[in-house]
Amino acid sequence: MVQSYAPLVLPPNVTREAFNKFLSACQDAVGSENIDVITSTAQIDDGDYMKPNYTHDPHHVLKQDFFLASAVIAPRNVADVQVIVKAANETHVPLWPISIGRNSGYGGAAPRVSGSVVLNMGKNMNKILEVNVEGAYCLVEPGVTFHDLHKYLVEHNLRDKLWLDVPDLGGGSILGNTLERGVGYTPYGDHFMMHSGIELVLPSGELIRTGMGAMPNPKSKEGTRPEDQPWNESAQLFNYGFGPYIDGIFTQSNLGIATKMGMWLMPNPGGYQSYLITIPREEDLKQAVDIIRPLRLGMILQNVPTIRHILLDAAVLNHKSHYTSDINRPLNDEELDKIAKDLNLGRWNFYGALYGPEPIRNAMFEVVKQSFSAIPGAKFYFPEDRKEENSILHTRHKTMQGIPTYDELRWVSWLPNGSHLFFSPIAPVNGAEATKQFSITKKRCLEADLDFLGTFTIGMREMHHIVCIVFDRKNEEQKKKVHWLIKTLIDDCAKEGWGEYRTHLAVMDQIMDTYSFNNNVFRRFNETIKDAVDPNGIIAPGKSGVWPKRFDREQWKL
């Protein structure tokens, strides 16, 4: 007998009967223990980073249940995913695949269309399938975190041979972070650049492998299911294969459900040294960025370094109440200077690293030091120079050599009931442009009665400007200001030609509309592909502002 469920919210245009038919088919495949239907408000708990909830956005900038799942299903293997996709096609139940639900600051595990069924791909599919030392790569399932892989390397005595690249927090999914085009801080910091081969279940239910993975391994036994066949031995070595390169259309997209991914690992460079350069004045940003550009282009700066604003570092070390008795107003310049002095930091702080044998590191640091010495008052530190117990440099020392940490979680608690939203425009590595972008974003933060916390993460030829909008999620007035702030910043930056590279659910449509060259042909092209491969619109409708025909874009966009 089919059990009847009454979720708090049904998928749009799906009857309760059809929803329960879908669940019945899924239960036969994955078992009832891997299905959680959201029938009570008691299940809508914000949780935390280490124990995420999969029902909604834990850092909700709109109402807590604005983006709400109808159910959460955790497939155990590829076959389960295919059964779920088949049932979704038959009943038109939309699916929202996640890896482990820690897409923090961008919506967490919440679906863009309320009532969608969240697929928790990482709960059961969490195996490290291969670590190849000679080829310096790994093959992982969605549930493998940066912490998991680092632990594997240590436990198997491989850390002296291979490093992985990690983002600020070590608990994220390697596959999930890469498909969102996330970044880390070693020379392998561009994660999507370092992937090789993706396995996905398409909206049709078929299984596809990209790049060289599309070529069968001659060692495959006849009759073996596709998901159980070994990969072509070049699949994780050469990511392009033959013909159109399709991997990119599966990033930040709604065209498939990833089940495996290859990732390049960094050979141990044979030596490492992290350092900090404190930059005393906010207006020094212009000179600092212009110093950075030729050093990064010339690979003197080998890794993905960061220029962090003083309040980001301060927020990692203490709550705002530690620095002021009035937490309801932004800190002023005098207070920022005092914080910088007390913490022995600059108004901007540059964290970089050197890799390779000692003579190479020494030569490169001399160039770096000579270049940054042009900034009056700049100071230089190695980790051993900073005796503070909670020095940010000690944390970055680990991060920039691929050791996962969780210290960055602390800045989210800058305010009570701390939540955050990321605003992430791309900035040229140009001092005047970076200063202008910082000025606009800081001005708007102050207008919203919020502090500016942010960092510039330097890529090869651009900078990810990560503005960390921290707010009290139990303060409804502040949440309204935050929503106004990010919408306003999107428009401000679009007027300057600056686009965001990644965003929160609530503003995906707005950002997609800023990529409007030639009558929004970019969006229209993506929606043409969407309708061709997913005619029933079941996979993540609305993801990145791409809507299937089944959902009227004008009705659904925010």
MARMARKOL-483700 format. One record per residue: x, y, z of N, C-alpha, C, O in turn. Coordinates in steps of 0.1 Angstrom, whole numbers, plus 2048, in hexadecimal, padded with zeros to 3 digits. Layout:
N
XYZXYZXYZXYZ
...
end
This chain:
558
8097F480080080080080980C80081280D808
8068167F780E8227F680A82B8027FE82F804
81582F80981283981480F84780F81584B805
80684D81580285B810808865819807865825
80F86F81281687981980F88781680A88980B
81089081F80B89D81D8168A78218178AC82C
81E8AA81782A8B381A8258C181C81A8C5818
82D8C98238298D78268278DF81981F8E8818
82F8DB80E82D8E180182F8D77F68388CF7F7
8258D67ED8268CD7E282E8D47D682E8E07D6
8348CC7CE83A8D17C282F8D87BA8238D47BA
8328E37B38288EA7AB8228E27A08288DA799
8158E37A080D8DC79680E8CD79680C8C578D
8118C87A28128B97A58088B67B08088BC7BB
7FF8AD7AD7F58A97B77FB8A17C280689B7C0
7F48A07CD7F88987D87F98897D48028827D8
7F08857CC7F08777C77FC8747BE80386A7C0
80087E7B580C87C7AD81887C7B68228757B3
8188857C08248867C88268797D08328747D1
81C8737D581D8667DC82085B7D38278517D7
81C85C7C68208527BC82F8537BA8368487B9
83485F7B98438617B884A85B7C48548547C2
84685E7D084D85A7DC84C84A7DD8568447E1
8418447D88408367D984B82F7D08518267D4
84C8357C485782F7BB8648317C186D8287BF
86783D7C787483F7CD8778367D98828317DB
86C8347E186E82C7ED87181D7E98798177F0
86B8187DE86F80B7DA87D80A7D68837FF7D7
8838157D18918157CD89B8177D98A480F7DB
8998227E08A38267EA8A08227F88A8822801
89381D7FB88F81A80988A82681088E83180E
88182381987A82E82188483682988284182D
88F82F82D8998358368A184182F8A7849835
8A08418228A784B81A89D8568148A085D80B
89185681A88786081688286882287E86182C
88287582187D87D82C87388782687789081F
86688582985C88E82485A89A82E85989783A
8598A68298588B18328498B48358428BB82D
8448AF8408368B08438338B984F8288BC853
83E8BE85683C8C58628468D18638518D085E
8428DC86884B8E886A8568E58738608EB873
8548DA87C85F8D688586B8D187D8778D1882
8698CD8718758C886987D8D48628888D285D
8778E086387E8EB85D8878F28678838FC86D
8928EC86989B8F18738A88F686C8AD8EF863
8AD9028708B89078698C58FF8698CD900860
8C68F78748D28EF8758DF8F88758DF903879
8EA8F28728F78F98718FF8F38668FC8E9860
90B8F98649148F48599178E585B9178DE851
91B8E186791F8D48699148C98689168BE865
9088CE86C8FC8C586B8F18CC8638E78D1868
8F38CD8568E98D584D8DC8CE84D8DB8C284D
8D28D684B8C48D28488C28D38398C88DB833
8BA8CA8338B88CA8258AB8CF8208A78CE814
8A38D58298968D98268958E782088C8EA818
89E8F082489D8FE8208AB9058218B58FE824
8AB91281F8B891A8208BA91D82F8B2924835
8C49188358C791B8438CA92A8468C892E851
8CF93083B8D293F83D8C89478358CB94F82C
8BB9458398B094A8318AF9598328AE95F83C
8B095F8268AF96E8258A097282289C97D825
89896881D88A96A81C88496282788A95F831
87795F82687195783187794A83287C944828
87894483E87F93884087A92D836882925832
86D92C83386892182B86592681D85E91F816
86C93181886993680B86E92C8008679297F6
87A92680287F91C7FA87F90F80288890C809
8749078008728FB8098708EE8008698EE7F7
8778E48058768D77FE86A8D08038658D280E
8648C87FA8598BF7FE85E8B28048578AC80D
8698AE80086F8A280587E8A28028838A97F9
88589980A89489780789688880589288080D
89C8857FA89F8777F68AE8757F58B587D7EE
8B386B7FA8C28687F98C485B7F28C48507F7
8C785C7E48CA8507DD8D78497E18E08507E7
8D783C7DF8E38347E48ED8327D98F982F7DC
8E88337CD8F18307C18EB8367B58E183C7B5
8F28347AA8EE83979D8E08347998D783B794
8DE82779B8D18217978C582779F8BB829799
8C782B7AB8BD8327B38BA83F7AD8AE8437AB
8C48467A98C28537A28BA8527968B185A793
8BD84878E8B68467818A784278489E84777D
8A483B78E89683879288F845796884847792
89684D79E8908597A388D863797882869796
89686478D89586C78288986777988186F774
88885A77787D85477086F85777686685B76F
86F85678386285978B85F86878A85386C789
86987078A86787F78986188277B85988B77A
86687C77186187F76485387B76284B88175C
84F86F76984186A76783787376F82C87476B
83C87977A83388178383589078282D897788
84089477B8438A277A8478A87888458B478A
84D8A07918528A579D8608AB79B8698A4797
8628B879E8708BE79C8798B97A68768B87B2
8868B77A28918B27AB89B8BD7AD89D8C57A4
8A18BE7B98AB8C87BB8B78C07C18B88BE7CD
8C18BC7B88CC8B47BD8D68BD7C58D98C87C1
8DB8B87D08E68BE7D88F08B37DA8EE8A77D9
8FC8B87DE9078AE7E29068AB7F19038A07F5
9088B57F99068B38088FF8BE80E8FD8BE81B
8FB8C98078F28D380C8FA8DE8138F38E681A
9078E081190E8EA8189128F680E91C8FB80F
9098F980590B9047FC9089118048FF919800
91091380E90E91D81890F92B81291892F80B
9059348159059418108FF9438028FD94E7FD
8FC9387FC8F69387EE8E89307EE8E292F7E3
8E392C7FA8D69267FA8D69188018CB912802
8E29138048E290680B8DD8FB8028E08FA7F6
8D48F38088CE8E88008C18EB7FB8BB8E37F4
8BC8F77FD8AE8FB7F98AC8FB7EA8B58FE7E3
8A08F67E689D8F67D88989047D389290B7DB
89B9087C78969157C28879157C188191F7C3
8819097BD8729087BC86D9017C88708F57CA
8669087D08619027DC8588F57D98508F67CF
8598EB7E18528DF7DE85A8D57D68568C97D5
8668D97D186F8CF7CA8748C57D48748C77E0
8788B97CF87E8AF7D788D8B07D78938AF7CC
8938B27E38A18B37E38A88A57E38A489C7EA
8B18A37DA8B98977D98C68997E08CF8A07DC
8C78927EC8D38937F48DD8887EE8DD87D7F3
8E588D7E48EE8837DD8F987F7E68FF8747E3
8FC8867F19098837F890787A80491187580A
8FA8788098F98708158FE86281390585D81C
8FB85B8088FF84D80690A84C7FC9128437FC
90A8557F29148557E792085D7EB9218697E7
9288587F49338607FA9408587FA948859803
9438517EF94F8497EE95A8517E79588577DC
96784F7EC9728527E49768467DC97B83C7E1
9738477CF97483B7C69828387C298582C7C0
98A8427C19988407BD9A084C7C199C8577C0
9AD8497C59B78547C69C384E7BF9C98447C3
9C78557B49D18507AB9DD8597AD9DD8647AA
9E88537B39F485B7B69FC85F7AAA0086A7A8
9FD8557A1A058587959FF86378CA0586C787
9F286278B9EA86C7839E687878B9E1882785
9E88787989E48837A19D688779F9D389379C
9CD87E7A19BF8817A09B78787A99BC86E7AF
9AA87B7AB9A18737B39948727AB99187A7A2
98B8687AF97E8677A99758667B597785D7BE
96B86E7B696386F7C39548707BF9508737B4
94C86C7C993D86D7C993987A7CF9428817D5
92C87E7CE92888C7D392A88E7E292C89A7E6
92A8847EA92B8867F89398877FE93A88980A
9438867F69518877FA9548967FD95489E7F3
95889980995B8A780C96A8A980B97289F80A
96E8B680B97D8B980B9838B381898E8AE817
97C8B38239818AD82F98389E82E98E899832
97989882797A88982598788581D98E87C820
98988D8129948898099A188C8109AB88580F
9A28978179AF89A81F9B188F8299BD88A82A
9A788B8309A988083A9AE8738339B686C838
9A88708279AD8658209BB86681C9C385C81E
9C08718179CE8738139D787181F9E186B81E
9D387682B9DB8758379DB86683C9E686183E
9D086083C9CF8528419D68488389DB83E83D
9D784B82B9DE8428229EC84781F9F2843815
9F18508279FF855826A0285A818A0D858813
9F88628139FA8688059FC8778069FE87D7FB
9FB87D8129FC88B813A0A89080EA0B89B80A
A1488880FA2188C80BA2388B7FCA2C8907F6
A188857F5A198857E6A0E88E7E0A118947D6
A0288F7E69F78967E09F089F7EA9EE89C7F5
9ED8AB7E59E58B57EC9D88B77E59D78B57D9
9CD8BA7EC9C18BE7E59C08CD7E89C68D37F0
9B78D47E09B48E27E19A78E37E999E8DC7E7
9A78EC7F399B8ED7FB9968FC7FB99E9057FA
9898FE7FC98390B7FE98590F80D98C909815
97E91A81197F91F81F97A915829980914834
97090D82696A90482F96C8F582A96A8F381E
9718EC8329758DF82E9698D582D96B8CA829
95D8D98319528D083194A8CF8259408C8824
94D8D681A9468D680E9498CA8059538C4806
93F8C77FC9418BC7F294B8C17E894A8CC7E2
9548B87E495E8BB7DA9568BD7CC9588C67C5
94E8B37CA9468B37BD93D8BF7BD93C8C77B3
9358C27C892C8CD7C89328DA7C792E8E37BF
93D8DC7CE9458E97CD94A8EB7BF9498F77BA
94F8E17B99548E27AB94A8E67A194C8EE798
93E8DF7A29338E279992D8EF79B9268F5792
92F8F57A792B9037A993690D7A59359197A7
9419087A094D90F79C9539177A89579237A7
9549107B395A9157BF9699157BE96F9107B4
97091C7C797E91E7C698591A7D497F91A7DE
9929177D399A9157DE9A791E7DD9A69287D6
9B291B7E49BC9247E69CA91F7E39D49277E6
9CC9137DE9D990F7D99DA9127CA9D19197C5
9E590E7C49E69107B59DB9097AE9D990C7A2
9D48FF7B49C98F87AE9BC8FE7B29B28F67B3
9BC90B7B59B09117BB9A49127B29999137B7
9A59127A599991279C99490379B9998FC793
98A9007A39868F27A49818EC7979848E1793
9798F47909748EE78397F8EC77997E8E2771
9898F47799948F277099B8E57739A28DF76A
99B8E17809A28D578499A8C878499E8BE789
98D8C97809858BD77F9888B677298E8BC768
9858A97719878A276597E89676498088B76B
97389875D96988D75B95E88D76696088D772
95188E76194688E76A93C88376593B881759
93787C76E92C87276C91F87877091E87D77C
91587876890887E76B8FC8757668FD86E75C
8F187676E8E48717698DD87C7628DB886769
8DA87B7568D388574E8C48857528BF87C758
8BD89074E8AE8907518A788474B89C88174F
8AC87E7408A687373A8A88667428A285C740
8B186674C8B585B7548C185474F8C684B755
8C68587438D285273E8DF8567458DF86174B
8E984E7458F585174C90085674290284F738
90686174591086673B91D86874391D86C74F
92986673C93686A74293C87473793B87272B
94287E73C94788973495688773195D87F737
95B88E72796988E72396D88071F96687A718
97987C72397E86F71F975864726976858721
96E86773096585D73695A85872C95484E72F
95786072194E85B71795385070F94B849708
95F84D71096584170996683571396B83671E
96082A70F96081E71896E81A71B97781B713
96F81472797C80D72B97B7FF7249727F7727
9867FB71D9867EE7169857E37209837D771C
9887E672D9887DB73797A7D873D9787D0745
9707E07389627DF73D95D7D173995F7CD72D
9567CA7429517BD73F9437BF73893B7C773C
9417B772F9347B87279287B57319297AC739
91E7BD7309127BC7389137C37459097C474C
91E7C974891F7D17559177DE7539187E5749
9107E275E9087EE75D9127FA75B91D7FA760
90D80475491681075191D81675D92981975D
91581776891B81E77492581677B92E81B782
92680977892F80077E93C7FD7759457F7779
93B80276994780176095280A764950815768
95E80576396A80D76796B81975D967817751
97082476197282F75897D82D74F987825751
97D83374398883373A99483974299384274A
99F8327409AB8357489B18437469B984874E
9AC84A73C9B08587399A686273E9A886E73D
99B85E74499086774799387175198F87D74F
99B86E75B99F8787649AD87F7619B2887769
9B287C7559BF8827519BD88D7479C5896746
9B388B73E9B08957349A189873499988F730
99E8A473798F8A773A9878AA72D97B8AB72E
98E8AC7229868B17169818A670D9758A7708
98889B70B9838907039828956F498B89C6EF
9778916EE9758946E096789B6DE95E8986E5
9668A46D49598AA6D29568B66DB95F8BA6E2
94A8BB6DB9468C66E39498C36F29478B86F7
94F8CD6F89528CC7079468D070F9438DC70F
9408C67159338C971B9338CA72B9298CE731
93F8C873193F8C873F93A8D57459338D574F
93D8E073E9398ED74492A8EF7459258F674E
9228E973C9138EA73D90D8E37499018E574C
9158DB7509108D575C9158DC7699128D7774
91B8E876791E8F07739148FB77591090176C
9108FD7829069077858FA90577C8F390F779
8F68F87798EC8F676F8E28EC7748E28E7780
8D88E976C8CD8E076F8CB8D67648C08D3760
8D68D175F8D68C77538D98B97578D88B074E
8DD8B67638E08A97678E38A87768E48B277D
8E589B77B8E78997898F58917898F6886785
8FF89878F90C89378F90D8877999098897A5
91487D79591587179E92486E7A19278687AB
92D87279993B87079B94387C79493E88278A
94F87E79995788879296688679596A8827A0
96E88878B97D88778C98289579097D89F78C
98D8957989938A179D9A28A079D9A78967A3
9A98A97979B78A97989BC8AD7A69B68B67AC
9C68A77AB9CD8AA7B89DA8B07B59E08AE7AA
9DF8B87BE9EC8BF7BC9F78B77C29F78B37CD
A018B47B9A0D8AD7BFA138B67CAA148C27C8
A188B07D4A1F8B77DFA2A8BF7D9A338BA7D2
A2A8CD7DBA338D57D4A428D57D9A4B8DB7D3
A448CD7E4A518CC7E9A568D77F2A628D97F5
A4D8E07F6A508EB7FFA448F57FFA3D8F67F5
A428FC80AA3690480BA3990F816A4090D820
A3491B813A3692681DA2A93081BA28935810
A22932825A1793C824A1C94982AA26949831
A15954827A1996182CA0D96A82CA03968826
A0F975834A0597F835A0B98D833A1698F837
A0499582BA089A38299FD9AC82E9F29AB829
A009B48389F59BD83D9F69CA836A019D0834
9EB9CF8319EA9DB8299E29E58319D69E3834
9E89F08359E29F98409D6A0083D9CDA01846
9D4A058319C8A0E82F9BFA088249C3A0181B
9B2A0B8269A8A0681C9ACA0B80E9AAA04804
9B0A1880D9B3A1D8009BFA177F99C2A197ED
9C7A0F8019D2A087FB9CE9FC7F29D69F67EB
9C19F97F29BC9EE7EA9C09F07DB9C59E77D4
9BF9FD7D69C29FF7C89D19FC7C59D39F47BB
9DAA007CD9E89FD7CB9EB9EE7CC9F39E97C4
9E59E87D69E79DA7D89E39D17CD9EA9C87C8
9D79D47C79D29CC7BC9DB9CE7B09DD9C57A8
9DF9DB7AD9E89DD7A29F69D67A39FC9D379A
9FA9D47B0A069CD7B2A049BE7B0A0C9B77AA
9F89B97B49F59AB7B29F49A67A49F899B7A1
9EE9AF79B9EB9AA78E9F79A47869F7999782
A039AB785A0E9A677EA1499A785A1999077E
A1399A792A1998E79AA10982797A16977796
A039837969FA9787949FC9737859FC967783
9FC97C77C9FD97976EA0A97276BA0B968763
A15976772A22970770A24964779A2F95E778
A1A95F780A1B953789A25955794A2994B79A
A29961797A319637A4A279607B0A2C95A7B9
A1B9647AFA119607B8A0B9537B3A039537A9
A0F9487B9A0C93B7B39FE9367B69F892F7AE
9F993A7C19EC9347C69E193E7C49E39487BD
9D693C7CA9CA9457C99CB94D7D79C59487E1
9D19587D79D29607E39C59687E69BD9697DD
9C596E7F19B99767F59BD9837FB9C7984802
9B598E7F99B699A8009AA99C80999F99E803
9AB99A8169A099A81F99E9A78269A89AC82B
9929AC82798F9B882F9919B583E98E9A9842
9949BF8459979BD85398B9B785B98D9AE864
97F9BA8579749B585F9719A785C96B9A0865
9759A185197499384F97D98B85897998285E
98999085999298A86398D98B87198E982879
98999887498499B88297899288697798D891
96F98F87C96398787E96797888095F971887
97297487B97696687E97B96588C97995A892
98096F89198696F89F97D9728AA97E96C8B5
97297A8A796997E8B295C9828AD95A9868A1
9519828B59449878B29469978B194F99C8B7
93C99D8AA93C9AB8A993B9B28B79419BD8B9
9349AC8C09339B18CE9409B28D59419BA8DF
94A9AB8D19579AC8D795E9BA8D39669BF8DB
95A9C08C89609CC8C49589D98C695D9E48C6
94B9D78C99429E28CB9369DE8D39329D38D3
9309E88DB9249E58E39189E78DB90D9E38DF
9199ED8CF90E9F08C690F9E88B99159ED8B0
9099DC8BA90B9D38AE9019D68A39019D0898
8F89E08A58EE9E389B8F19ED8918E99F1889
8FE9F28929029FC8889109F88839179F0889
9139FC8769209F887192C9FF87892AA0A87D
9379F88799439FE87F948A09876947A0886A
94EA1487D953A1F875962A1D873968A14878
968A2786C976A2686897FA26875989A1E875
97CA2E87F984A2E88B984A2189298EA1C897
978A1A892977A0D89897FA028909859F9896
97EA048839859FA87B9949FB87D99B9F187D
999A0887E9A7A0A8809ACA0488D9B69FE88F
9A3A058989A6A008A59A79F08A49B09EA8AA
99D9EA89D99D9DC89C9AA9D78959B09CD899
9AD9DE88A9B99DA8839C69DB88C9CE9D388B
9C69E68949D29E889C9D29DD8A79DD9D78AA
9C79DA8AD9C69D08B89CA9C28B39CF9BA8BA
9C69BF8A69C89B28A19D69B18999D99A7894
9DD9BD8999E99BD8919E79B98839EF9B187D
9DD9BF87D9D99BC86F9D89C98679D89D486D
9D69C885A9D49D48529C59D68509BD9CD853
9C19E18499B39E28459B09D88399A59D4838
9BB9D48329BB9C98299C69C082C9D19C4831
9C49B282B9CE9A982E9CF99E8239C699781F
9DB99D81E9DE9958129E49888179EF98881D
9DE97D8149E396F8179E796880B9DF965802
9F496480A9F995D7FFA02951803A0494F80F
A0794A7F9A0F93F7FCA1993C7F1A179407E6
A249367F5A2F9327ECA319237ECA2F91D7F6
A3491E7E0A3590F7DEA4190C7D7A469137CE
A479007DBA538FB7D4A5F8FB7DDA5E8FE7E9
A6B8F77D8A778F77E0A7A9057E6A7690F7E0
A829057F1A849117F8A8B91C7EFA869287F1
A949197E7A9A9247DFA9092B7D6A909377D4
A879237D1A7C9297C8A739327D1A6F93D7CD
A6F92C7DCA669347E5A6C9417E9A6694C7E9
A799407EDA8094D7F2A819577E7A7F9637E9
A849527DAA8595C7CFA779627CCA7796E7CA
A6D95B7CDA609607CAA5B96A7D5A559747D2
A5E9667E1A5A96F7ECA6197C7ECA5C9877EF
A6D97C7E7A759897E6A6E9927DCA6D99E7DE
A6998C7D1A629947C7A559997CDA519A57CB
A4E9917D4A419957DBA439A07E5A3C9AA7E5
A4D99E7EDA509A87F8A549B57F2A509C07F6
A5D9B57E8A619C17E2A569C87DBA559D57DC
A4C9C17D5A419C77CEA379CE7D8A339D97D6
A349C67E3A2A9CB7ECA309D67F5A299DE7FC
A3D9D77F6A449E17FFA429EF7F9A449F9800
A3D9F07EDA399FD7E7A2DA037EFA2BA0F7ED
A269FB7F6A1AA007FEA1FA0580BA249FD813
A1FA1280EA24A1781BA1DA10827A11A0F828
A25A0B830A20A0483CA1C9F683AA189EF844
A1E9F082FA1B9E182DA259D9836A319DD836
A209CF83CA289C6844A279B8840A1D9B483A
A319B0842A329A283DA34998849A3C99B852
A2D98D848A2D984853A2D97584EA26973844
A3496D854A3395E852A2B95985EA2A960869
A2694D85EA1E948869A25948877A1F94B881
A32945876A3A945883A3B953889A3E955895
A3895E881A3996B886A2C96F88EA2C979895
A2296788CA1596B892A1296189EA0F95589B
A149668AAA1395D8B5A0595C8BAA029548C3
9FB9648B59EE9638BA9E89558B89EA94F8AE
9E09518C29DB9438C29D19428B69D19378B0
9C994C8B39BF94B8A99C295389C9BA958895
9CF9548999D395C88D9CD9568809CD94A87E
9C795F8789C295B86B9CC9558639CA94C85B
9D995A8649E495585B9E694685E9E993F855
9E494286B9E693386E9DB92B8679DE920862
9CF9308669C492985E9C792984F9C691F849
9CB93584A9CE93583C9DA92D8389DB92882D
9E392B8429EF9238409EA91583C9F090E834
9E09108439DB9038409D39038339D58FA82A
9CA90C8319C290D8259CA90D8189C690680F
9D49158189DC91780C9E590B8099EC90B7FF
9E59018129EC8F480F9E38E880E9E78DD80F
9D68EC80D9CC8E180B9C88DA8179C38CE816
9C98E08239C48D982F9B78E08339B78EC836
9AC8D883499F8DE83699E8E38459A48DE84E
9978EE8469948F48539868F985397F8F8849
9818FD85F97390186197390F86896891486C
97F91586A97F92287197792D86B971935872
97592D85D96E93885795F93785B958941858
95A92C86094C92C86594A93786F93E93C871
95493C87695294588294D95287D946959885
95195787194D96586E93E96586B93897086C
93795A86992995A86792295F874917964874
92995D88092396088D92796F89192697289D
92B97788792E98588A92298C89192499489A
91698888D90A98D89390298189A904976896
8F99848A38F197A8A98E997389F8E5979895
8E69668A18DE95E8978E495F8898DD96187F
8F195F8898F996287D8F595A8718F594E871
8F29618668F095B8598F896384F8FC96E852
8F995E8439009658398FC96382B8F5959828
8FF96C8228FB96C81490897180D90E97B811
90C96A80291796E7FB9139777EF90A9737E7
91A9827ED9199897E09269887D993098C7DF
9279837CD93397F7C79369847B993597C7B0
9389917B893C9967AA94A9937A79539917AF
94C99379A95A9927949609A07939599A978E
96C9A17979739AE7959809AC78D9879A278E
9839B67849909B577D99B9B778799A9BD792
9A79B17849B39B378D9B89C17899C39C2783
9B19CB78D9B49D978A9B19E17969A69E179B
9BB9E979A9B99F17A79AD9FA7A79A69FA7B1
9ACA0279C9A1A0B79B993A0479B98AA097A2
9929F97949869F27939829EB7A09779EC7A5
98C9E57A698A9DF7B39869E97BE97D9E67C6
98C9F47BE9899FF7C897AA037C5973A067CF
977A057B9969A097B695F9FF7BA955A027C0
9629F27B79599E87BB9579E77CB94D9E57D0
9639E87D29629E87E095B9F47E59539F27EF
95D9FF7E0956A0B7E4947A0A7E393FA0E7EC
942A057D8934A037D592E9F97DF9239FB7E5
9349ED7E192F9E37E992F9E77F89269E47FF
93A9EE7FC93A9F280A9309FD80D9299FD817
92EA06804924A11805916A0B80790FA0F810
913A017FF9059FB8009049F380D8F99F3813
90F9ED81190E9E581E90B9EF8299029EC832
9129FA82990FA04834901A0A8338FBA0D83D
8FCA0C8278EEA118268E4A0782B8D9A0A830
8E89FA82B8DF9EF8318E29ED8408DD9E4846
8EA9F68468EE9F58548F69E98578F49E3862
8FE9E484E9069D884F9149DB84D9189E5846
91D9D485492B9D585192F9CF8449299C5840
93A9D483E9409CE83294A9C38379539C783E
9479B78349519AC8369539A682894A9A2821
95F9A58249629A081697099C81397999F81B
97299780897F9928039809927F497698F7EE
98C9957EF98E9937E19979877DF9A29867E5
99297D7D89999717D599F9717C79979737BD
9AC9717C69B29747B99B49687B09BC95F7B4
9AD9687A59AF95D79B9BA9617929C3969795
9BA95B7869C595D77D9C596B7779CF972775
9B99707739B797D76D9AB9857729A898F76C
9A698077D99A98778399A9847929A297D797
99198B7989909897A79819867AA97898D7A5
97F97B7B29729797B79709827C49789817CD
96798C7C39659957CE95A98F7D694E9907D3
95D9897E29539827EA94F98B7F595798E7FF
9439917F493D9997FF93599180892B98A804
93999081593298781E92898F82692B99782F
91C98E82291199682890C98E834904984833
90F99284090C98B84C9009928538FF99E854
8F698A8578E999085D8E49868678E797B868
8DA98C86F8D39848798C697F8738BD987870
8C69728718BA96C86A8AD96D8728A396A86C
8AE97087E8A297288689D98188789398488E
8A49898808A199787F89B99A8728A299C868
88D99B87188699C86488A9A985D88B9A9851
88B9B486488F9C085E89C9C085889F9C584D
8A69B985F8B39B88598B39AF84D8BA9B2843
8AB9A584D8AA99C8418A59A48358A99A182A
89B9AD8378969B582C8A19BE8278A29C081A
8A99C38308B49CC82B8BF9C48238C49C8819
8C19B78288CB9AF8218C69AB8138CD9AC809
8B99A88118B39A58048B49B27FB8B79B07EF
8B19BD8018B29CA7F98C19CB7F58C49CF7EA
8CA9C97FE8D89CB7FC8DD9C37F08E49C87E7
8DB9B67F08E09AD7E58DA9B17D88E19B17CE
8CD9B47D88C69B77CB8CC9C47C68CE9C67BA
8CF9CE7CF8D49DB7CB8E29D97C68E69E07BC
8EA9D17CD8F89CF7C88F99C87BA9029CC7B3
8F09BF7B88F09B97AA8ED9C47A08F49C4796
8E49CC7A28E19D77988ED9E17978F19E578C
8F29E57A38FE9EE7A39099E879A90F9EF792
90D9DC79D9189D67969159D378791E9D577F
9099D07849069CE7769089DA76E90C9DA762
9049E67749069F376D9159F576A9189FD761
91E9EF77292C9F17709329E676793E9E6764
92A9DC76392F9D175B9349C676393C9BD75E
9319C57709369BB77992C9B177B9219B4780
92E9A477892599977A92999078693498F789
91F98A78C92198179792497379191F96F786
92D96B79893095E793928953799929948794
9219567A491A94C7AC9119537B591495E7B9
90594D7B88FC9557C08F294D7C88F19417C6
8EA9547D08E094E7D88D394C7D08D19527C6
8CB9427D48BF93F7CD8B694B7CB8AF94C7C0
8B59547D58AC95F7D48AF9697C98A69717C5
8BB9697C38BE9737B98C496D7AD8CA9747A5
8C29607AB8C795A79E8C09607928C7962788
8B49627928AD9687878B29767848B5979778
8B497E78E8B998C78C8C798C7868CA99477D
8CF98378A8DD9827858DD97D7778E498276E
8D59737748D596E7668D097975D8D497A751
8C79827618C298D7598CD9977568CC99F74D
8D799775F8E29A175C8EB99C7518F39A474B
8EB98F74E8F39897438EB9897378E697F731
8E89967328DD9987298E299C71B8D99A0713
8EE99A7178F399D70A8EA9976FF8E698C700
8E79A06F58E099B6E98D29956ED8D09896EA
8CA99C6F58BD9986F88BD98B7008B59826FD
8C698A70A8C697F7138C997170C8C3967710
8D19727018D39656FA8DA95B7028D794F700
8E295E70C8E89557148DE94D71C8DF94071C
8D59537228CA94C72A8C19447208BE939723
8BE94A7158B594370B8BC9367068B592C704
8C99377038D092B6FF8D09207098CE915706
8D29247168D291A7218C49147228C3908725
8BA91C7218AC9177228A990E7168A1904718
8AE91070A8AC9076FF8B28FA7028AC8EF6FF
8BF8FA7078C58ED70B8BD8E67168BB8DA715
8B88EE7208B18E872B8A48E17258A18D5729
89D8E771D8908E17188938D570F88B8CC70E
89F8D57088A28CA6FF8A68BD7078A18B2704
8AD8BF7128B28B371A8A98B07268A98A572B
8A18B972A8988B773588A8BD7328858C7738
8838B67298768BC72486B8BD72F8628C572E
86D8B57398638B67448678BF74F8608C2759
8738C574E8778CF7578798CA7658758D176F
87E8BE76787E8B877488B8BB77C88A8BA789
8968BE7768A28C077D8A48CF7808A68D7777
8A48D278D8A78E07928A28EB78A8A98F4786
8948EC78888F8F8781893905788892906794
89790F78089B91C7858A991D7898AD92878D
8B091278A8BF91378E8C691D7858C591B778
8CD92678B8D59307838CC93977A8D193E770
8BF93977D8B69417758B293B7678AE94275E
8B592E7668B192775A8A491F75D8A4916765
89A92275588D91C75788891474C88A918740
88390874E87D90074386F90673F86990E747
86B90273385E90772E85290473884990C739
8538F973F8498F57488468FF75383B901758
85090775684F91276085091F75985A922752
84592775A84593475484F93D75B84D941766
85994175486494875A85F95576086395976B
85695C75985196975E84996776B849970773
84395C76D83B959779845955784842958790
84F94E78185794878C86395079086894F79B
86895978787496078A87296A79686796F798
87D96C79E87C9757A98839827A588498B7AE
end
